[in-house]
Amino acid sequence: MIDFILSIVIVLVVLLLSMTLHEAMHGFIAYWLGDDTAKREGRLTLNPIKHLDPFLSLILPLTLFLIGAPVFGGAKPVPFNPDRVRGEEWGAALVAAAGPLTNLVIAFVTFGLWAVLGAPAASSIAGHILITAYTVNLGFFIFNSIPIPPLDGSRVIYALAPDFIRSGMRAVERYGIVFVFAIVLLFSSQIGMLIITVMNFFISVFAGIFRL
């Protein structure tokens, strides 16, 4: 059986690795598209300390884990200059989408490993690690894809929206983490239901692909 302390350690390691890859990919794609802001500010790195946000990366997801809710969260946003990336707003949307899509790929790969190993139960160490990995990464993918500033999904909407919508989104984005905290606090049950519904959809898709 997996004891409680080991479960916490596994969740922490998965969280740190997942959010690090998420944020680093933002920086790598921005750099590939011509913006070196992340590199100049030391964020083009796989060092998790550089990307850590105490609330989004640790407090929020660990609290959700402890109360048995779907785990989701984020990290300190990697800075980039939308005016310097190729493709203008579509380039900025690609930079934003890179983070959540990275988590989706991680979820797919870890689910695949779990399936190849015979779908071990969560009571085994391998099963617990892999199940935690694909569920946490699906949670990261879904939460960060919500199209409200400053979450990554808002950048895709920003690329398509008319100017007056963009102005409103920029105004909201100034409040950053405060706005995200308010959304989570006020709509935690709705967000949880959304994440569970979408997560179950992707798990069923993955299961179909790996014939489980």
C-alpha positions in Angstrom: 0.0 0.0 0.0 1.1 3.6 -0.7 1.3 5.5 2.6 0.2 9.1 2.9 3.6 10.6 3.1 4.8 8.8 0.0 1.6 10.0 -1.8 2.5 13.6 -0.9 6.0 13.2 -2.2 4.8 11.7 -5.5 2.3 14.5 -6.0 5.0 17.2 -5.2 7.5 15.7 -7.6 4.9 15.3 -10.4 3.7 18.9 -9.8 7.2 20.4 -9.9 8.2 18.5 -13.1 4.9 19.2 -14.8 4.8 22.9 -14.1 8.5 23.2 -15.0 8.0 21.7 -18.4 4.8 23.7 -18.9 6.5 27.0 -18.3 9.8 26.2 -20.0 8.0 25.3 -23.2 6.4 28.7 -23.2 9.9 30.2 -23.1 11.3 27.8 -25.7 8.5 28.5 -28.2 8.8 32.2 -27.7 12.5 32.0 -28.3 12.0 29.9 -31.4 9.6 32.6 -32.7 12.1 35.4 -32.1 11.5 36.7 -28.6 14.5 36.3 -26.2 12.7 37.9 -23.1 12.6 34.6 -21.2 16.2 33.8 -21.9 17.4 37.3 -20.8 15.4 36.9 -17.5 16.7 33.4 -16.8 13.5 31.6 -17.4 14.6 29.5 -20.4 15.5 26.7 -18.0 14.3 23.4 -16.5 15.2 24.5 -13.0 11.8 24.3 -11.2 12.8 27.0 -8.6 12.8 29.6 -11.4 9.2 28.8 -12.3 7.7 28.2 -8.8 4.7 30.1 -7.7 3.9 29.4 -4.0 0.1 29.5 -4.4 -0.4 28.1 -7.9 2.4 25.5 -7.9 2.1 24.2 -4.3 -0.6 25.5 -2.0 -3.5 25.2 -4.5 -2.8 21.7 -5.9 -1.7 20.2 -2.6 -4.9 21.5 -0.9 -7.0 20.0 -3.7 -5.2 16.7 -3.4 -5.7 16.6 0.4 -9.4 17.2 0.1 -9.8 14.7 -2.7 -10.6 17.2 -5.4 -9.2 17.2 -9.0 -5.7 18.5 -8.9 -4.9 21.6 -11.0 -2.6 24.6 -10.7 0.0 26.6 -12.5 3.3 28.4 -12.1 4.9 31.8 -12.3 4.2 32.9 -15.9 7.2 33.0 -18.2 7.6 36.6 -19.6 7.5 37.2 -23.3 6.9 40.2 -25.5 4.0 39.5 -28.0 5.3 42.3 -30.2 8.6 40.5 -30.8 7.3 37.0 -31.8 6.7 36.1 -35.4 3.1 35.7 -36.4 1.9 38.6 -34.2 -1.2 37.5 -32.2 -1.1 34.0 -33.7 2.5 33.7 -32.6 1.5 34.9 -29.1 -1.3 32.3 -29.1 1.1 29.6 -30.0 3.4 30.6 -27.1 0.5 30.4 -24.7 -0.9 27.1 -26.1 2.6 25.5 -25.8 2.3 25.1 -22.0 -1.1 23.3 -21.8 -0.3 21.2 -24.8 2.9 20.1 -23.1 0.8 18.9 -20.2 -1.6 17.0 -22.5 1.4 15.3 -24.2 2.8 14.3 -20.8 -0.6 13.0 -19.8 -0.9 10.9 -23.0 2.7 9.5 -22.6 2.3 8.6 -18.9 -1.2 7.0 -19.5 0.4 5.0 -22.3 3.2 3.8 -20.0 0.5 2.8 -17.4 -1.4 0.9 -20.1 1.7 -0.9 -21.4 2.6 -2.0 -17.9 -0.8 -3.6 -17.6 -2.7 -0.7 -15.9 -1.2 -1.3 -12.4 -3.4 -0.3 -9.5 -2.8 2.9 -7.5 -1.9 0.7 -4.5 1.4 -0.1 -6.3 4.2 2.5 -6.6 4.4 2.4 -10.4 0.6 2.6 -10.7 0.4 5.5 -8.2 3.1 7.5 -9.9 1.7 7.0 -13.4 -1.9 7.6 -12.4 -0.9 10.8 -10.5 1.2 11.9 -13.5 -1.6 11.6 -16.1 -4.4 13.0 -13.9 -2.3 16.0 -12.6 -1.2 16.8 -16.2 -4.7 16.6 -17.5 -5.8 18.9 -14.6 -3.0 21.4 -15.6 -4.0 21.2 -19.3 -7.7 21.8 -18.6 -7.3 24.5 -16.0 -4.8 26.5 -18.0 -6.9 26.2 -21.2 -9.8 28.1 -19.6 -10.1 31.2 -21.7 -10.0 33.8 -18.9 -7.0 36.1 -18.3 -4.3 35.5 -17.3 -4.6 31.8 -18.0 -3.1 30.5 -21.2 -6.4 29.8 -22.9 -7.2 33.6 -23.0 -4.3 34.1 -25.4 -6.1 32.0 -28.1 -9.2 34.1 -27.6 -7.1 37.2 -27.6 -5.9 36.4 -31.1 -9.4 36.1 -32.4 -11.2 38.8 -30.4 -12.1 42.3 -31.5 -10.2 45.3 -30.0 -12.8 46.1 -27.3 -12.6 42.5 -26.0 -8.8 42.7 -26.0 -8.9 45.9 -24.0 -11.1 44.3 -21.4 -8.8 41.3 -21.2 -5.7 43.4 -20.8 -7.4 45.3 -17.9 -8.2 42.0 -16.2 -4.8 40.5 -16.8 -3.1 43.3 -14.8 -4.5 41.7 -11.6 -2.9 38.3 -12.5 -2.8 35.9 -9.6 -5.4 37.9 -7.6 -7.9 37.3 -10.3 -7.1 33.6 -10.6 -7.4 33.3 -6.8 -10.8 35.0 -6.8 -12.0 32.7 -9.7 -10.9 29.6 -7.9 -12.4 30.8 -4.6 -15.8 31.8 -6.1 -16.2 29.0 -8.6 -14.2 26.1 -7.2 -17.1 23.6 -7.5 -17.9 24.6 -11.1 -14.2 24.4 -12.0 -13.9 21.0 -10.3 -16.9 19.7 -12.2 -15.5 21.0 -15.5 -12.2 19.4 -14.9 -13.7 16.1 -13.9 -15.9 16.0 -17.0 -13.2 17.0 -19.5 -10.6 14.7 -17.7 -13.0 11.7 -18.0 -13.4 12.5 -21.7 -9.6 12.5 -22.4 -9.1 9.4 -20.2 -11.8 7.6 -22.3 -10.0 8.7 -25.5 -6.7 7.5 -24.2 -8.2 4.2 -23.1 -9.7 3.7 -26.6 -6.3 4.4 -28.2 -4.5 1.9 -25.9 -7.5 -0.6 -26.1 -8.2 -0.7 -22.3 
